[in-house]
Structures are given as structure tokens and as C-alpha cells.
């Protein structure tokens, strides 16, 4: 039986599961018209299983873990039917949210490959597909690349990884443009400049830190970053614990999810242009405003308060998008939830995003995860618990394709995903753009946010308030009157 040693970082994610937080990425696809279970299994068997990782199970040992072929692999165990439980007064959407929350709270079977698809064959005139994938298989960038690859007409994984030439990228068309946006420009160009350290030294450092063999680190290359690196390391070590709001505290281990209807991405861009901010500045300002209003509605006063969100930052080159595994760092973004004025809030977010650009903190966080992967479980938990005390939420922003995709002959009309949180972080915020719209998703522990739909309901009013305020401001070149 051939075995492949799991990377240090992937091992850290594998062992990060706890009684209250499972390291699963959960997503939902709404398909029109309906898809049968037989057709879904045929599509998954033909396309997803081209990636050997989805036929492998995890085998832990004294040195960490390794990937081994599941000799008893059965596709019907991984692509299964699901049923919605309708309660009086609640509709199909509420029942689907309840199902997603239940699945986000249920561990995957560790005896087999750590993924599962659940199909609700009849949902809103079509079908709903809920996917669960353990984070040790890959990060959001790689898993989204894989999921896009299994859509109708999606590209198969290359047999041999290779660096795409500039000419090839230029001829690749709009899908390559979208992928470049996904990989190189998430969170308003927050991707770390460390990628280009010392003529590619950072990439070598990432390989050394992640690989199961070789020395831990890559410290020679990192040391060349000098004072900035030292400063960023000190910032992580000295970062205070986060503000004590009702969103932070003990967890129950039971998850609930919610998501919004899409808003027009063109309107978000209009606000960004009018305020000279990025699309991400606008969206993050809406998140901060929504959290502030959610706290006010429950009798809390968020004035002067801030909460910290850990934001994944991609460390993966474009040509490696299809490669599974985890290649991202984390950047701590402080959200000014206590600023009520929407214009003031968006400019504060822009300033904080600018301060993070060029930071080496994501690279250092990647190193911490690599270190955690070689520690004994108790030491890893203690190390990561230190990080979780410093944040209230995990938040990710993924730009998806600008046109609707097809899967199993049906149209993917709407999609959403939810990110896992580690330690005692009980809130995950997802922002996803797709087919000209942008929407928000929340996954929360019931002990911290039992009604995530109430938080979701605050996003659109915050966006509308920001749009109205933007329209009332004098634009450059506007006639000042007679």
C-alpha cells in the first residue's frame, strides 16, 4: 500500500478538530433543473476522482500522518441522498440551513476519505448539493479550483505541474482572468509581498516549512526581510486579546448557518469608485457595520469597540491553483464595529487594509502552523489557543466566476460556503461573488450567535446606507452650481 507523508501544515489542520470546532469547509450549490443522485455519482466518479486525494484516507502515526489509498473506497458512501426536515411555519430555505448547520456539526468518518456530498434532489424546483471537505485536504483556493474543475467543461488536473508562460496565460481567456483575481488579488491586493522575497526565497521557505522532510523553517531567506519581519513577528506576539463582546466566549459545538441573497456587484463597484476605495474595503465596512448593528439590537453598546477577524491570505502561485494542500497565511484585520457613520467606517477599513498590505504576518502565521504540525497534540492546541484568544471571527472573501456555471447539465444558480474556525472562535464570515452578484454567509456557534440570519439581515441596510451616503457626496468634477 503506497503512502504519501502529509505536510506539516496539513497535519496541523487535521489535528485541529475539537469537540466544538470541526475543520470542515462546508458549501452549498443550488442547481436548476434538478439533478438525480445517479447522475451526480456519475459526474463525481468521472471528474472528482481524477484527484487521487479524494480516494485516499488519513492514517496517523507517531510522526504525524500520511495519505494512503482507501482499499474499501465506495463512492456511494461519499455521495449520499439527504432529506430536508420541514417544521411548521418554516420554508425550504430554513430547512436547508438547518441541514447545513447539522452537517457542519457532524464529524466526517475518519476511516475513509474526508469528504462527502449530500444531495437534496428536490429543492425550490431544482436540487441542492451540500459539500463537506476536511481542511487537511486543501485550502479554499485549491478546493474552489478543484470544484470549478468538476463543473461541465472544467479543466482536468494537469498530469505534471508546470509553470504557465505569460503567453499561455494571455491566451487563456476570461476564466484565467477570474482565476488570477481569485489567487493574486483577494482582499484588495493583500497577498503578501513576501512571495517575491529574495528572488523566490519565500516560495522555497514555504516549501521547507510545509514539507514533511527537511529542516523546519527557511529562516535564512526570511531573515533577509530584516526589520519588517521582526516588527511583524513582534506584532503577532504582543497582539492583545480581542474585545469581550457577546460574540466571543465559550462554545457549544452546535453550528447554525445563514446566507444572504446576492447584491449587485456593479453597485458595490460604484461605491468603491465614488469613495476611492476597493470593493473589499466596501464589503468589509458592511461587515463591520452589520456586526455593530447586531450588537446594538441586543442592548450592547459597541461604541469604541473593535473586533479582530483572522483573514486567510493566499501564498500560492497561479500555476499551482489545482494542487491540493494548504498554502495560506493569516492576517489579523481589526473591524471598527463601533463606528456608526458609514463613510467614516469605510475609510477606517481602507486605512487598516493599507497597513496590512506588504506585511509578512501571513507568512509568519504559515510558519506557526508548520510548527504546530510537528508538536504533540497538547502543545499544538495550546499554541493555537493563543491565536484564537486574539480574534472573534474568521473571515474570507472569494471572487468567483462572473458567469453562471453548469454542473451535470444543470445551471449553478447560487452558491455559498462557510469557513471553519479553530480554538474558541465561534463566528465565520464568508463573502462570495458569483455571476455578477455578491453575498454574505455566516456560520456560528449557537452559544455565541444563535440567530445568524439576524446578523445577515443587517448587511443589506448597511450597504444601502453606504450607497445613499456615497450618492450624497460631491463627486470629482461635479458642478458646484452658478
N, C-alpha and C positions, 0 to 999 in steps of 0.2 A: 504494500500500500504506500504510494508516493505521498510524501508530506512536504508542505512548504511552511517554513517558520513565519509566524505572524510578526509584523513590525512592532517596535516598542510602542509607538503611538496608538496603533490599532489595539494592542494588548491593554493599554490604559483604558480605552473606551469599552472594551469587552468587560473589564473588571469594575467598571463604574456603575453597573447596575446596583440598585439598592431596593429596599422594601418600599420606598416612597417615590423613587425616580428610576424609570427604566430607560435605557439608552436606545430608544427606537425612534426613527423618523417615520411619522405616520402621514399619509397623504390620501386624498380622495379625488377621483376623476368622475365627473358626471358626463355620461355618454348618451348620444341621441343618433339613431334609434337604439333600441335595446340590444344587448349582446347576450348570447347564451353562454352557459358555463362550458359547454363543449367547445364552442368557438374560442373562448378565452383561453382554455387549456391548450388548444392547438397553437394559438398565437404565442403564448408564453413559452411553450415547449420548443417552438421553432426559433424564437428570437432571443428570449432572455437566457436560455440555457446555452447560448453560444459563449457566454461568460462562465468559465469554469467555477468561479467563486460561488455561483448560485447552485452548484451541485456539491459543494464541499461543506462539511460540518467542522466545528471547532473542537479541538482536543487539547485540553490544558495539561501542563506538566510542570515540573519544578523550575524550568527555565522560562516559563511564560505560556505560550500557546502556539499551536500550529494548525494549518488548514489541511484536512485530509478528505479524500473522496468518501462520500456517504454511500456505502455499499448497499444500503437499503433505501436509496432515494426513490421517492414515489411522488410524482407531480400532483396527484390528487390530494396529497397531504398538504401541499403548499398553495394550491388554487382551489378554494373551497366556497360553497354557497353560504350566503348569510341571509338572515331574516330580520326585518325591522319589527320592533315591538311597538305597536301604536297604543298610546294611552289616551284616555278620554280628554278631549279638548286640545290635543296636540296633533300637528300635521306630520307629513312625511319628513320634512326638513328637520323637525325636532327629533324624530325617531332616528334619523341618520346621524345627527350629532350625538345622540345618546350612544349609538353603536360605536362611533369613532372614539368617544371617551372611554367606553368599556374596553375596547381593543387596545387603547393607549395605556391602560392599567393592567393588561394581561401579559405575562411573560411569554416569549417565544419558546418553543421546545428546543432545549439545548442539545438534544440527541441528534438533531438534524440541522440542515442549513437554516440560518437565522433570518428567514423571510417568509412572508405569507401574503397572499392576495385573497380578499373576501369580496365576493360578487353578490350584490343585490340585483337580481335580474330585472325586477320591475320597480322602477323609481321615477316618478314625475314624467311618465311617458317614455322613459328610456331605462338606463341602468346606472347604478352607482358602484364604483370599484374602489375599495379601501385597501391600500397597500401598507404593509408594515415591514420595515427593513432595519436590522440592527446597525447601529452606528459603526461597529467594528468592521463592517463590510466596506464602508466608504463614507466620505463626507457628502454634504449636499451638492457640491459641484459635480463630483463624479457620479453620484446616483441620479441626478437630474439628467446628466449626459446619457447615462445608460437608459433611463426611462424614455427619453426622447428618441433614443436609438431603436427602441422596440415599437415605436409608432409606425404606421403604414408608410413605407418609403424611407424609414430611418436607416442610417448608416450602420453597417455591421462593425464590430470592433476590429481594428486593423490587426493583421496577423503578427506584425512586428512593429513596435512603437518606433516612430521616426519623426524627425523634426520637419514640419511643413515649411516649404520655401515661401518667401514673400510673394512670389509669382503665383504659387498654388493658392495661397490664402486670398489673393486679389481676385482669382477666378472662381472662388468657391461660392459666391453669391450671398443672398440675404441671410441664409441660415448660419454661415460663417460669421457674418456681421453680428448676429444675435449672440452667437457663442462667445465672440470676443467681448461683447458687452457683459455677458454672464461672468467671464473669467477675469477680465482686465479692468473693468470699470464699476465693480459693485461698490455701493456706499460712497458714491461721489469720489472716485479715484483714491479710495483709502487703501488699496492694495499697496503693500509696503515697498518702499524703495529698496529695502534690503534684498529683494530679488536680484538686483544688479550689483550687489556688493562685490568689490574686489574682482571684477571681471567674471562673475558667475560663482564666486566663492560661497554666496548664500545658498545657492542650489546644492553645492557639494555639502555644505553644512547640514542642510535639511536631510539629504540622503544619509549622512553619517548618524544624525540624531535618530532618524526613523528606523534605520536598518537593524535587523536582529544581531548582526555581527559588527565587528569594528569598534573603535573607541566611541564612547558617548560624547557627543559634542560637536566639534567643528569649531572649537574655540579660537583656533588661530585665525580663521577667516573673520569670525565675529569680532575679535579684538581689534581688528583694523578699523572698525567703525568708531572707536575712540570714545570721546566724551559723550556723544549722543547715546551710545549703547549703555554706558554707565549710568547716565541720567535716567534712561527709561527703566533700567533694572531697579534703580532706587525708587522710582515712582510706583512700580508694582509692589515692592516690598513694604513701602511706607503708606500704601493706599489705605485710608481709613475704612472701617466697616460702613455699610450703607445705612441710609436713613431708616429709622424704625417706623414704617407705615404698616397698615393692615395687610399689605401685600407681601410682607416678609415675616417669617416665623416658622413654627413647626408645621409639618405636613402630614396629611392623612394617607397619601398613596393612591387616592382615587382621583382620576382625571376627568375634566369636563372640557369640551371644545366648543368653539363658535367661530363663525366667519361672516364677513360682510358681503353684500352684493358689490359687483365691480363698479368703480367710479371711472369716468373717462380720463385716460392718461393724458389726453390733449389738454384738459383743464388744469391738471397738475403742472404740465409744462408751461402753461400760460402764467400761472402764479410764479413759477421759478423765473421766467423771463422778466416779469414785471418787478420782481424783488431782487433780481441779480443773484439768485440762489440756485442751487442744483435741485433736481427733482427729489433727491434723497433728503436734502435739507427740509423741503416742504413736507414730505411724508413723515419724517421723524418729529417735526414740530407738531404734526397732527397727533402722533402717538403720545407725545408729552402732554398736549392739551387734553386728550381723551382721558389719560390717567388722572390728571388733575381734577377734571370734572367728575370722574367716577368717585374719587375720594371725597369731594365736596358733597356729592349727593348722599353720602353715607355719614355726614356730620363731621368729617375730618377737615381740618384747615391745612391745605398744602402750601400756603404762602411761605416762601423762603425755603421750601424743601426741594430736594433733588433726589432722584434715584439713579442708580447706575445699571446699565444694561451691558452685558458681555456680547460683543458683536463679532461673529466669525469673519475673518479676513483671509481671502484666498492666497495661497502660496504656491499655486500650481500653474505652470506654463500652459499656454493654449493647446499645444500639441499633445499634452498629457491628460486632456479632459476625460478621455474614456478609461483611464487607468483607475482601478478601484483602490481603496485605502484612504487614509485621512492625511491631507496636506493643507491644513489651515491653522492660523493662529487666532488669538482672541484679542480684541481691543476693547478697553473699558470706555464706554460712552456715557457721559452724565446727561440725563434728561432733565431739563428745567421744568418740572411739573408744577412748580409754584408760580410761574409767570402766567398771568391771565391774559395779558394783551397778546393777540396772535402775531402781530408784526414783530413786537419785541422778542417773542419766543422764537420765531423762525430765525431771526438774526443771531440770537444767542446759540441756537443749534448750529448755525453756519460757522460761528466762531469756534465752537468746540470741535466740529468736524475738521476745520482747518488746522487746529492744534494737533490733531491725531495724524494728519497726513504726513508721511515720511517717518513715522515713529517705528522703532524696532520692537515695540511691545508685543505685537503679534508673533514675531519670530521668537522672542523670549518665551512667550506662552507655549509655543510649539515645543521648545526645549524642555519646559516644565512637564508637559505631557509625556515626552520621551523619557524623562527621568522617572516619572510615575510608573511607566511601563516596566521598569526593572526593579522597582521596590516591592517588598512584600505587601500583601493586600492592606493590612492595617496602616502601614506607613503611607501608602498611596491615598487611602481615604483621608488621613489626617492632612496631607498636603493639599488635596483638592477641596477639603472642607474649608481651609483657609481662604481659598479663592471664592468659594460660594458665599462666605460671610460678607464679601465686599460687593455683592451685586444682588439686585432684586429680580432681574429678568435676564433671559437670553433672547436676543432679537436678531433676526436675519432678514435680508432684503434681496430677493432674487428676481432679476428681469428675465421673463420668459419670452418665447417667440411671439412675434407681432401678428401672426395669423393663426386661425384655428387649425389644430392638428387632427389627423384621422387615426383611429385605432380599431382594428378588427372590423374595418368597413364602416364604423360609426364616427361621428364628429365628437371630439372632446370639447364640449361646450363650456365647461367651467372646471377649474381645478384649484385645490388648496392643499397645503401641507403644514405640519406642525413640528417644531423642533423640540428635542428633549432638553431637559435641564438637569444639572448634576447637583450633588450635595443637598442642601436645603433651599435651593431656588425653586419657587413654586409657580413661576409665570414664564411662558414662552410667547413671543410675539413674532408673527410671520407677515412679511409684506411680499406680495407676488403680483407681477404684471403679466398679463396674458391677453393676446388678441385685442389689443387696444384698450384694455381696462386694467385697473389696479385695485386690489382688495387686501383686506387685513384679516388675519387669523389669530386666534388666541387659544392656547392650551393652558389650563390652570389646575392647580390642586384645589380641591373643594374646601380645604381648610383656609386657604388664602383668598380665593376668588370663586365663590360658589356659583356666581351668575355671570360668566364671561360675556354672554350676549349683551348684558347691560353695559359692559365696557365697550364692546364692539359698536353699540348704538351711539356712542359718543364720537366716533370717528367722522361720520358724515357732517354733523353740526360743526365740528372743529374745522373741517375742510371748507364748508360753506362760509363760515365766519372769516377765514383767511382769504377766500376768494373775494368776498364782499369788501374786506378791508383793502385788498390789493386794487380792486377796481376804483376805490375812492382816492387812492394816492395819485399825485401828479406824476405822469409818465414823462420820460425824457422827450423833449420836443413838443410837448403839449402846449397849445396856445394859451397864454396867460390872460387872454381877454383884451379888450380895447384899451 
